[in-house]
Amino acid sequence: DVAVTEGNASTVNANFTVSLSPASAQTVTVDYATANGTATATADYTAASATTLTFDPGQTNKTVTVPINGDLLDETNETFLVNLTTPVNATISDNQGQGTITDDDPTPSLAIEDVSADEAAGTFNFTVSLSAISGQEVSVNFTTTDGSAVAPGDYTATASTLTMPAGSASGTIPVIIVDDTEVEPAQTFTVDLSVPVNATISDGQGLGTINDNEGLPALAIDDVAVTEGNASTVNANFTVSLSPASAQTVTVDYATAHGTATAPADYTAASATTLTFDPGQTNKTVTVPVNGDLLDETNETFLINLTTPVNATISDNQGQGTITDEDPTPSLAIDDVSADEAAGTFNFTVNLSAISGQEVSVNFTTTDGSAVAPGDYTATANTLFIPAGSPSDTVAVVIVDDSAPENSETFTVDLSTPVNASISDNQGLGTITDNDGGGGGQPTTVSFQDGIDGYSGTRDTKLLAATPTTNEGSHRKVQAESPDKSSLLFWDMTSIPVGSVVQSMDVTINVANPSPQGFELYQLHRAWIESEATWNEYASGQSWQTPGADGAADRGSTVLGTITAPSKGTITISFDAAGVIVAQSWVNDPASNHGFVVQDYVNSPNSLAFFSRDEANIASRPKLTVTYVPPSPPATSLTTMLELNATENPTILLPETIALNPNYPNPFNLETRIDYAVPEPAEVRLLIYNMKGQLVRTLIDESQPAGFKNVLWNGRDDVGREVGSGVYFIQLVVNQKRLVGKMVLQK
């Protein structure tokens, strides 16, 4: 015999052992079949019939497996049988095994609901629910009990047993209600459960509420929506109704209450005001004046509450008034700011086209133009909040006051993602004018195509996925094609003076294989050497991304220009604003110039090919043309003053204010000289910072007398280590006043 716990799902096996004693030297067989007991196949187990079990010579045990089905029904333990018949070469001493399926499901609980209805309903049906369907019949006794409702005048008392068959989820207990003609308040009685069988009780009492149908008339107030208007007031008229009409005088009090609208700003409040219905009257009006305005705001609400009825009840005690706003959403516009770099801070004003009744917010971020953060200004990005009722607010951008003569430079403050407003002008232009005598140079145009040795002006190569370790730098043509061909281009621009302002840049190529589709130019992020520019770039051990240089490790994400070449021949591609910014960054920091990649990023089906710098005809080689304005020398040189100071009376030549001269030479390789002026004895600090704002070297930190001074920097940090090529900032601090200059170290 075997007993197994059924489980809740799937099956569990009942394994019966059939034993042979003693062991036989012959093959023994016996048939077996299952038979229902209180358990039935297929619901409780999987049946087997006329199946033969074979004992090979020497075997004494065999297993008969019967799958048992799991369920979630609470039920008694159930049994089935496995019968042995027709033995061969053996007899049967015990022909029947009993399988017991042990139930593991919890006993369900009973709960009775409450019923509330008009006495004219005739019958209250109380539903008794099981927490889970049971596999057994469930029963429970019930009886009614008087409350304020008394049998037999208000209902018919009853007591009996409710029986729910196996598999049922609920049952119903009916109680007959008496519909009388007496005016009376609502009355209650209970139906109480007891003596459950095959269940427990979780809620044993159902409350019956008999509502009178001959009672007092009912008062109700409606909801009202009005458009506020722009001035004066408009009335919100609420209707208070009485149903049915009464032969008596009926009164009710009302008062307003704030919702999102408030008094007296949005409406005129009323408190403890009485409304009177004469006999036969069924409707009265409550008027609330709503104030108009010009503020854009959300729709707002207020309430009217009814209280203290006399000779009536209240069926709806609250009316909602909705003040619908009709004012247009205001728009945001940011102004432009132009000032001397000594201003310290540019305050961009963001104006609303009309004052709003809601808080308005908008995201802002600065974007480099010819002015570049952090050297020229401090980049910022945040959210501007304009409080309700305010016409504007400001975005503050800190400006760097350096000592380098330079042209006027620009950056933008860009608005996005407005809340409770639109944007009519999303970009404020900041123009930083120089206060160091710069900006007087004339525009200069220079082209890079061919150098003294024939090739120093530009170099180029291509990357091919099909030949990942082969240098392609000596080909007369370079290519771009999706997904595995890219071209790299580089021009040496160090002849453009640091501090120059780039106005435009374009590239000229001679197309050998045209394409009607566009190909893009992107900035390269890392350096490359033409003789080592293979797909795997063995010089650095870092592979180019696939396809070509199309990856964050290799190129920027901004398109700087698009090549469209539908026919052969020479074409010129003008760089967009982003390309000019890149060129400006290369002039400011020549070490950041790694060149461009020509990339088929849009998966054009065509291939573009153009002549490289290995083409014998110089005019067919790639050419870069840059137009820039060179910086002007300062009007007064501190170096000159220092030289005069060596021979003249120092008291005559004392400076009138602090000054920081551009270092010389700039760019520099081994050493540069920094001239500065101190107008009176002071605590002086001269500090060198890198592009990340990290302090690299403290050149001066002491008290100094007034005079024109200079110091040398050898490109080393405070512990004597050589620093790398790049842009560095000089900061002069004299009695808390600061001046900043830029310099470029090239190694």
C-alpha positions in Angstrom: 0.0 0.0 0.0 1.2 3.6 -0.8 0.2 7.0 0.5 1.2 10.3 -1.3 0.4 14.0 -0.7 -1.3 15.3 -3.9 0.3 18.8 -4.2 -1.3 21.9 -5.9 -0.3 21.4 -9.5 1.3 19.0 -12.0 1.6 15.3 -10.8 3.3 13.3 -8.1 4.0 9.6 -8.5 2.6 6.8 -6.2 5.2 4.0 -6.5 3.9 0.5 -5.5 6.4 -2.3 -4.9 5.4 -5.8 -6.2 7.7 -8.4 -4.5 8.4 -12.1 -5.5 9.4 -14.4 -2.6 11.5 -16.4 -2.9 13.5 -15.5 -6.1 12.7 -17.8 -9.0 15.0 -19.3 -11.6 12.2 -18.9 -14.2 10.7 -15.8 -15.8 7.7 -14.7 -13.7 4.9 -12.5 -15.1 1.8 -11.0 -13.5 -0.8 -8.5 -14.9 -1.9 -5.4 -13.0 -4.7 -2.8 -13.4 -5.9 0.2 -11.4 -9.5 0.5 -10.0 -11.4 3.5 -8.5 -12.0 3.8 -4.8 -13.1 7.2 -3.5 -10.6 8.6 -5.9 -11.5 8.4 -9.6 -9.4 8.4 -12.8 -8.9 10.8 -14.7 -9.7 13.5 -12.1 -7.5 12.2 -9.3 -5.0 9.8 -10.9 -3.9 8.2 -14.2 -5.5 4.8 -14.8 -3.6 1.7 -15.9 -5.3 -1.6 -17.3 -4.1 -5.1 -18.2 -0.4 -4.1 -17.9 2.1 -7.0 -17.6 4.9 -6.9 -15.0 7.9 -9.2 -15.8 10.4 -10.6 -13.2 13.6 -11.9 -14.9 15.2 -15.0 -13.2 16.6 -13.9 -9.9 14.6 -10.6 -9.7 12.4 -10.1 -6.5 11.0 -6.5 -6.8 9.2 -4.5 -9.4 7.7 -1.0 -9.2 4.2 0.1 -10.5 4.0 3.9 -10.9 0.7 5.7 -10.8 0.7 9.5 -11.5 -1.4 11.5 -9.0 -3.0 14.8 -10.1 -2.5 17.9 -7.9 -5.3 20.4 -7.2 -6.2 23.3 -5.0 -9.5 21.8 -3.7 -10.0 21.1 0.0 -11.3 17.5 0.2 -11.1 14.3 2.2 -8.2 11.8 1.6 -9.1 9.6 -1.3 -8.2 6.0 -2.3 -7.7 3.8 -5.4 -6.6 0.2 -5.9 -3.9 -1.6 -7.9 -5.1 -5.3 -8.5 -2.7 -8.2 -9.5 -4.1 -11.0 -11.8 -3.0 -13.9 -14.0 0.3 -14.9 -12.5 2.7 -17.1 -14.6 5.2 -19.4 -12.7 4.1 -17.9 -9.4 1.1 -17.6 -7.1 -0.4 -14.4 -5.5 -0.4 -14.0 -1.8 -1.6 -10.3 -1.7 -3.4 -9.3 -4.9 -4.4 -5.7 -4.0 -2.5 -2.6 -3.2 -4.3 0.5 -1.9 -3.2 4.0 -2.9 -4.1 6.8 -0.5 -4.1 10.4 -1.9 -3.6 12.7 1.1 -5.2 16.2 0.7 -2.9 19.2 1.6 -5.3 22.1 0.8 -6.4 24.4 3.5 -10.0 24.5 4.7 -11.8 27.5 3.1 -13.5 30.2 5.1 -17.1 31.6 4.8 -18.0 35.3 4.7 -21.5 36.8 4.5 -22.0 40.2 2.8 -24.1 43.2 3.9 -27.3 44.3 2.0 -28.8 47.7 1.9 -31.9 48.5 -0.2 -35.3 50.2 -0.3 -38.0 48.3 1.6 -39.8 47.9 -1.7 -37.1 45.5 -2.8 -39.2 42.6 -1.4 -36.3 40.3 -0.7 -32.8 40.8 0.6 -30.4 38.2 -0.9 -27.4 37.8 1.4 -24.5 36.2 -0.5 -22.3 33.8 1.5 -18.9 33.3 -0.3 -16.2 30.7 0.1 -12.5 32.0 0.2 -11.7 29.1 -2.2 -13.8 26.5 -4.0 -14.0 23.3 -2.0 -13.9 19.7 -3.2 -16.4 18.8 -0.5 -20.0 19.9 0.2 -19.9 22.8 2.6 -22.8 23.7 5.0 -23.5 26.4 7.6 -26.4 27.3 9.8 -28.0 30.7 9.7 -30.5 32.7 11.7 -31.9 36.3 11.5 -31.6 38.6 14.5 -33.6 41.8 15.2 -31.9 45.2 15.3 -33.8 48.4 14.9 -35.8 46.4 12.3 -38.1 43.9 14.1 -39.7 40.7 12.7 -42.4 40.3 11.6 -43.3 43.9 11.1 -40.2 44.9 9.1 -39.0 41.5 7.8 -39.7 37.7 8.0 -37.5 35.9 10.5 -35.8 32.8 9.2 -33.4 30.1 10.4 -32.1 27.1 8.5 -29.0 25.5 6.9 -27.3 26.7 3.8 -25.7 23.9 1.8 -23.1 24.5 -1.0 -22.3 21.5 -3.3 -18.6 20.6 -3.9 -17.2 23.0 -6.6 -19.5 25.9 -5.6 -18.1 29.3 -4.9 -21.0 30.8 -3.0 -24.6 30.4 -1.8 -27.5 32.8 -1.1 -29.7 33.3 2.0 -33.0 35.1 1.1 -34.8 37.3 3.7 -38.3 38.6 2.9 -38.7 42.4 3.6 -42.0 44.0 4.5 -43.0 47.1 2.5 -45.1 49.2 4.9 -46.5 52.7 4.5 -45.0 54.1 7.7 -42.5 57.0 7.5 -39.5 55.9 9.4 -35.7 56.1 9.4 -33.5 53.3 8.0 -33.7 50.1 10.1 -31.3 47.2 10.4 -31.2 43.5 11.3 -28.5 40.8 11.0 -28.1 37.3 9.5 -25.7 35.3 11.7 -23.8 32.2 10.6 -22.8 29.3 12.9 -21.9 25.6 12.9 -19.9 25.4 9.6 -19.1 22.0 8.1 -16.0 21.5 5.9 -15.2 25.3 6.3 -14.5 28.0 8.9 -16.1 31.4 9.3 -14.2 34.6 8.6 -17.2 37.0 8.6 -20.2 35.5 10.4 -22.6 38.4 10.4 -24.4 40.1 7.4 -26.0 43.5 8.1 -29.3 44.2 6.4 -30.3 47.9 6.1 -33.9 48.6 5.2 -34.3 52.1 3.7 -37.7 53.8 4.0 -39.5 54.7 0.8 -42.0 57.0 2.3 -39.6 59.4 4.0 -38.6 63.1 3.7 -37.8 64.7 0.3 -34.1 64.9 -0.6 -32.0 67.9 -1.4 -29.2 67.8 -4.0 -26.8 70.4 -5.5 -25.4 70.2 -9.0 -21.8 71.0 -10.3 -21.1 74.1 -12.4 -18.3 75.1 -14.8 -17.8 78.8 -15.9 -15.1 80.5 -18.0 -13.5 83.1 -15.8 -13.0 86.0 -18.3 -10.3 88.6 -18.3 -11.8 91.2 -16.0 -14.8 91.9 -13.7 -16.8 88.9 -12.5 -18.9 86.1 -14.0 -21.5 84.2 -11.9 -21.4 80.5 -11.2 -25.1 79.6 -10.6 -25.6 76.4 -8.7 -29.1 74.7 -8.6 -30.2 73.2 -5.3 -33.2 70.8 -6.0 -35.8 69.3 -3.7 -37.4 66.0 -4.7 -40.3 65.5 -4.4 -42.0 68.8 -3.6 -43.0 69.1 0.1 -46.1 70.5 1.7 -43.8 71.9 4.5 -41.2 74.7 4.5 -37.8 73.2 3.9 -34.5 74.9 4.8 -30.8 74.0 4.3 -27.6 75.9 5.0 -24.7 76.3 2.5 -21.1 77.5 2.5 -18.2 77.7 0.0 -14.9 75.9 0.6 -11.6 76.2 -1.2 -10.4 73.6 -3.7 -7.5 74.6 -5.9 -9.3 78.0 -6.2 -9.1 80.3 -3.2 -11.2 83.3 -2.0 -11.1 86.2 -2.4 -8.5 85.9 -5.3 -10.6 83.6 -7.4 -14.2 83.8 -6.2 -16.3 85.5 -3.5 -16.8 83.2 -0.4 -20.1 82.6 1.3 -20.5 81.0 4.8 -23.5 79.7 6.9 -26.1 81.0 4.5 -29.6 79.6 4.7 -31.7 78.6 1.6 -35.5 78.4 2.1 -37.9 76.3 0.0 -41.6 77.4 0.4 -44.2 74.6 0.2 -44.3 73.3 -3.4 -41.0 74.8 -4.4 -38.4 72.4 -5.9 -35.5 74.5 -7.1 -33.3 77.3 -5.7 -30.2 79.0 -7.0 -26.9 79.7 -5.2 -24.8 82.4 -7.0 -21.0 82.6 -6.5 -19.2 85.5 -8.3 -16.0 84.3 -10.0 -13.2 86.8 -10.6 -11.7 87.3 -14.1 -7.9 87.7 -14.7 -5.2 87.6 -17.4 -3.1 84.9 -15.8 -2.4 81.6 -17.6 -3.2 78.9 -15.0 -4.7 75.5 -14.7 -8.5 75.1 -14.3 -9.4 75.6 -10.6 -12.1 74.3 -8.4 -14.1 75.3 -5.3 -16.9 73.6 -3.4 -20.4 74.4 -2.0 -21.4 72.2 0.9 -25.0 71.7 2.1 -25.6 71.2 5.8 -28.4 71.2 8.5 -31.5 70.3 6.5 -34.9 70.9 8.1 -37.9 68.8 6.9 -35.7 67.1 4.3 -32.7 64.9 3.8 -29.6 65.5 1.7 -28.9 63.1 -1.2 -26.0 65.1 -2.7 -24.4 67.5 -0.2 -21.6 68.9 -2.4 -21.5 70.9 -5.6 -18.2 71.5 -7.4 -17.5 74.8 -9.2 -14.9 74.6 -12.0 -13.3 77.9 -13.1 -12.1 77.3 -16.6 -9.1 79.3 -17.7 -9.1 80.8 -21.1 -5.8 82.7 -21.0 -3.1 81.8 -23.6 0.1 80.0 -22.6 2.9 82.6 -22.4 6.1 82.2 -24.4 9.7 82.4 -23.2 12.4 84.5 -24.9 16.0 84.9 -23.8 17.9 88.1 -24.6 21.5 88.6 -25.9 24.3 89.9 -23.7 27.4 91.7 -24.9 29.9 93.1 -22.5 33.6 93.5 -21.6 35.2 90.3 -20.2 35.9 92.2 -17.0 32.1 92.2 -16.3 32.6 89.0 -14.4 29.1 87.7 -15.0 26.7 87.8 -17.9 23.1 87.9 -16.8 20.8 86.6 -19.5 17.2 87.7 -18.9 14.5 85.1 -19.7 11.2 87.0 -20.2 7.6 85.7 -20.3 5.4 87.2 -22.9 2.7 87.5 -20.2 2.8 86.9 -16.4 1.6 83.4 -15.6 -0.5 82.2 -12.7 1.6 79.0 -12.6 5.3 78.4 -11.9 7.1 78.2 -15.3 10.3 76.3 -15.7 12.8 75.8 -18.6 16.1 73.9 -19.0 19.1 75.8 -20.1 22.7 74.9 -21.2 25.6 76.9 -22.5 27.2 75.9 -25.8 30.7 76.9 -27.0 31.0 79.1 -30.0 34.3 80.9 -30.6 34.3 81.3 -26.8 35.3 78.0 -25.3 34.7 76.9 -21.7 36.5 76.9 -19.2 39.0 79.2 -20.7 36.6 82.0 -21.7 33.6 81.3 -19.5 32.2 78.7 -17.0 29.9 76.2 -18.7 26.6 75.7 -16.9 23.4 73.6 -17.4 20.4 73.7 -15.1 16.7 74.4 -14.8 15.4 78.0 -14.4 12.2 78.4 -12.3 10.0 81.5 -12.7 7.6 81.7 -9.8 3.9 82.3 -10.5 3.3 86.1 -10.9 6.9 86.9 -12.0 7.6 88.3 -15.4 11.2 87.1 -15.8 14.3 85.6 -14.2 18.0 85.5 -15.1 20.6 82.9 -16.1 24.0 83.8 -14.8 27.2 82.8 -16.7 30.6 83.5 -15.1 33.0 85.1 -17.6 36.8 84.7 -17.4 38.8 87.9 -17.4 42.1 86.8 -19.1 45.0 89.1 -20.1 45.4 87.7 -23.6 44.6 90.2 -26.5 41.9 88.5 -28.6 38.9 89.1 -30.8 35.4 89.3 -29.5 34.2 85.7 -28.8 30.7 84.3 -28.5 28.8 81.5 -26.9 25.1 80.7 -26.5 22.7 79.9 -23.8 20.1 77.5 -25.2 16.6 76.9 -23.7 14.7 73.6 -23.9 11.9 71.6 -22.3 9.6 74.4 -21.1 6.9 73.6 -18.5 3.7 75.8 -18.5 5.1 77.9 -21.3 6.3 77.7 -24.9 9.5 79.1 -26.3 9.6 82.0 -28.9 13.3 82.7 -28.7 15.4 79.7 -27.4 18.9 81.1 -27.9 20.7 83.9 -26.1 24.0 85.1 -27.7 26.8 86.0 -25.3 29.5 88.3 -26.9 32.6 88.7 -24.8 34.5 91.8 -25.9 38.2 92.0 -25.2 39.7 94.4 -22.7 43.4 93.7 -23.4 43.8 95.5 -26.7 43.1 92.5 -29.0 40.9 92.0 -32.0 42.5 94.4 -34.4 43.9 91.9 -36.9 42.7 91.6 -40.5 41.2 88.3 -41.8 43.8 85.9 -43.2 43.2 82.9 -45.5 45.7 80.1 -45.6 45.6 76.8 -47.5 47.3 73.5 -46.5 48.0 71.1 -49.4 51.7 70.7 -50.1 54.8 71.4 -48.0 58.5 71.8 -48.6 59.1 68.1 -49.0 56.0 67.7 -51.1 53.9 66.1 -48.4 54.2 67.9 -45.1 51.0 70.0 -45.5 48.7 67.0 -45.3 48.7 63.2 -44.9 46.0 60.7 -45.5 45.2 57.0 -45.6 42.3 54.6 -45.7 41.1 51.7 -43.5 39.8 48.5 -45.1 38.2 45.7 -43.0 39.2 43.2 -45.7 42.8 43.9 -45.0 42.8 44.7 -41.3 46.6 44.6 -40.8 47.7 46.2 -44.0 48.9 49.9 -44.2 46.9 51.6 -47.0 48.8 54.9 -46.8 50.6 54.9 -50.1 47.5 54.7 -52.4 46.8 57.4 -54.9 43.1 57.2 -53.9 41.2 56.9 -50.7 37.7 55.6 -50.2 34.5 55.5 -48.1 31.9 52.8 -48.4 29.5 51.1 -46.0 30.3 49.2 -43.9 34.0 48.6 -44.1 35.9 51.5 -45.8 36.9 54.8 -44.2 39.4 57.5 -45.1 41.5 59.5 -42.6 42.7 63.1 -43.4 45.0 65.3 -41.5 46.5 68.9 -42.0 49.2 70.5 -39.8 47.7 73.9 -38.7 50.3 75.0 -36.2 51.3 77.9 -38.4 48.0 79.6 -37.4 48.8 81.7 -34.3 47.3 80.6 -31.0 44.6 83.2 -30.1 43.4 83.6 -33.7 39.7 83.5 -34.3 38.6 81.0 -37.0 35.9 82.4 -39.3 35.5 79.6 -41.8 37.0 76.3 -43.0 36.5 74.2 -46.1 38.0 71.1 -47.7 38.7 70.6 -51.4 39.0 67.1 -52.9 39.3 65.7 -56.4 36.6 63.0 -56.9 37.7 59.9 -58.8 34.6 57.7 -58.1 31.4 59.8 -57.7 28.4 59.0 -55.5 25.0 60.7 -55.5 24.6 59.9 -51.7 26.2 62.0 -49.0 29.3 61.0 -47.0 30.1 62.7 -43.6 33.1 64.3 -42.1 33.7 63.7 -38.4 36.4 64.8 -36.0 38.9 62.1 -34.9 39.3 61.6 -31.2 42.7 59.9 -31.1 46.0 60.4 -32.8 47.2 58.2 -35.7 50.4 57.8 -37.7 50.0 57.2 -41.4 52.5 54.5 -41.7 50.7 52.7 -38.8 47.1 53.4 -39.7 45.8 49.9 -40.2 42.4 48.6 -39.2 44.2 47.2 -36.1 46.5 50.2 -35.6 49.4 48.2 -34.1 51.2 51.3 -32.9 48.8 51.7 -29.9 47.5 48.2 -29.7 43.9 49.5 -30.0 41.7 48.3 -32.8 39.6 50.8 -34.8 35.9 50.3 -34.2 33.7 48.5 -36.8 33.0 49.7 -39.4 36.1 51.8 -39.9 36.5 54.7 -37.5 32.8 54.6 -36.6 32.9 54.4 -32.8 33.1 56.6 -29.7 36.7 55.6 -29.2 37.7 56.9 -32.7 35.4 59.8 -33.8 33.0 62.4 -32.6 29.3 62.1 -33.1 28.8 65.5 -34.7 28.7 65.8 -38.5 31.1 68.7 -39.4 30.4 68.7 -43.2 28.8 66.5 -45.9 30.4 65.4 -49.1 27.9 65.0 -52.0 29.8 64.2 -55.3 27.4 63.2 -58.1 30.2 63.6 -60.7 34.0 63.4 -61.0 36.2 66.4 -60.5 37.1 68.9 -57.8 34.5 69.8 -55.2 34.8 72.0 -52.1 33.0 71.2 -48.8 32.3 74.1 -46.5 32.3 73.1 -42.8 29.3 74.0 -40.8 29.3 75.9 -37.5 30.3 72.7 -35.6 33.3 72.3 -37.9 34.4 75.9 -37.4 34.3 75.3 -33.6 36.5 72.2 -34.1 39.0 74.2 -36.1 39.0 76.9 -33.4 39.7 74.2 -30.8 42.7 73.1 -32.9 44.0 76.6 -33.1 43.6 77.0 -29.4 45.1 73.6 -28.6 47.2 72.2 -31.6 47.8 69.0 -29.7 44.1 68.1 -29.9 44.3 68.1 -33.8 44.0 64.4 -34.9 42.3 65.1 -38.2 39.0 63.9 -39.8 37.4 60.7 -40.9 35.3 60.5 -44.0 32.6 57.9 -43.1 29.7 56.4 -44.9 27.5 56.5 -41.7 24.2 56.4 -43.5 24.9 53.1 -45.3 24.9 54.5 -48.8 25.0 51.7 -51.4 27.6 53.6 -53.4 31.4 54.0 -52.9 33.1 57.4 -52.8 36.8 57.6 -53.9 39.0 60.7 -54.3 42.7 61.4 -54.9 45.1 61.3 -51.9 48.3 63.2 -51.2 50.2 60.4 -53.1 48.7 61.7 -56.4 51.5 63.1 -58.6 49.4 66.1 -59.5 49.6 68.4 -56.5 46.4 70.2 -57.4 44.4 67.0 -57.1 45.5 66.4 -53.5 43.2 67.2 -50.6 43.4 70.8 -49.5 42.2 72.5 -46.3 41.5 76.3 -46.4 41.1 78.3 -43.2 40.1 82.0 -42.8 41.0 83.4 -39.4 41.6 86.8 -37.7 45.0 86.9 -36.0 45.4 88.4 -32.6 46.7 91.9 -32.3 49.7 92.7 -30.0 48.8 94.6 -26.8 49.0 98.4 -27.0 51.4 98.6 -24.0 54.0 95.9 -23.4 54.9 95.0 -19.9 58.2 93.7 -21.3 59.0 97.2 -22.6 58.2 98.7 -19.3 60.5 96.1 -17.6 63.3 97.1 -20.0 62.8 100.8 -19.2 62.7 100.1 -15.5 66.3 98.9 -15.7 67.5 102.3 -16.7 64.9 104.8 -15.5 63.7 105.8 -12.0 61.6 103.0 -10.7 59.2 105.3 -8.9 58.3 107.0 -12.1 57.5 103.7 -13.8 55.4 102.1 -11.1 52.2 100.5 -12.6 48.8 102.0 -12.0 47.0 98.7 -11.9 47.7 95.0 -11.9 48.4 93.5 -15.3 49.2 90.1 -16.8 51.1 90.2 -20.1 50.7 87.4 -22.7 53.6 84.9 -22.1 56.4 84.9 -24.7 57.0 82.8 -26.7 53.5 81.4 -27.1 53.2 78.6 -28.1 56.5 77.5 -26.4 58.5 74.3 -26.2 61.2 74.5 -23.4 60.5 77.7 -21.5 58.3 80.8 -21.6 58.5 84.2 -19.9 55.5 85.6 -18.0 55.4 89.4 -17.3 53.1 90.9 -14.8 52.6 94.2 -12.8 51.9 94.9 -9.1 50.7 98.5 -8.4 51.4 98.4 -4.6 52.9 96.1 -2.1 50.7 93.0 -1.9 50.3 89.3 -1.4 51.0 87.9 -4.9 50.2 84.4 -6.3 51.0 83.3 -9.8 49.5 79.8 -10.6 49.4 77.4 -13.6 46.3 75.3 -14.2 45.6 72.6 -16.8 42.4 72.3 -18.9 40.7 70.2 -16.2 41.2 73.1 -13.7 43.8 71.2 -11.7 46.7 73.2 -10.2 49.9 72.2 -11.9 52.5 74.7 -10.6 52.7 77.5 -8.1 55.3 80.0 -9.5 54.8 82.8 -7.0 53.3 82.8 -3.5 54.7 85.6 -1.4 54.5 89.3 -0.5 56.0 91.5 -3.2 56.7 95.3 -3.6 55.1 97.3 -6.3 56.7 97.1 -9.8 56.9 95.4 -13.2 58.0 91.8 -12.8 58.6 88.6 -14.7 59.1 84.9 -14.1 60.0 81.9 -16.3 58.1 78.6 -16.5 60.0 75.5 -17.8 56.9 73.3 -18.3 57.3 71.3 -15.1 54.9 70.8 -12.2 55.5 71.5 -8.5 57.5 68.2 -8.0 59.7 68.7 -11.1 57.9 66.4 -13.5 57.5 67.5 -17.1 53.9 68.1 -18.1 52.4 67.2 -21.4 51.5 69.3 -24.4 48.3 71.2 -24.3 46.6 74.4 -23.2 47.4 75.8 -19.8 46.0 78.8 -17.9 48.0 81.5 -16.0 46.2 83.0 -13.0 47.6 86.1 -11.3 46.1 86.9 -7.9 47.0 90.3 -6.3 45.0 91.1 -3.1 42.1 88.8 -4.2 41.9 90.4 -7.7 42.4 87.8 -10.4 43.6 87.9 -14.0 43.8 84.9 -16.3 45.8 84.2 -19.5 46.1 81.2 -21.8 49.3 79.6 -23.2 50.1 76.5 -25.3 52.9 74.1 -24.5 54.1 72.1 -27.6 56.6 69.3 -27.3 
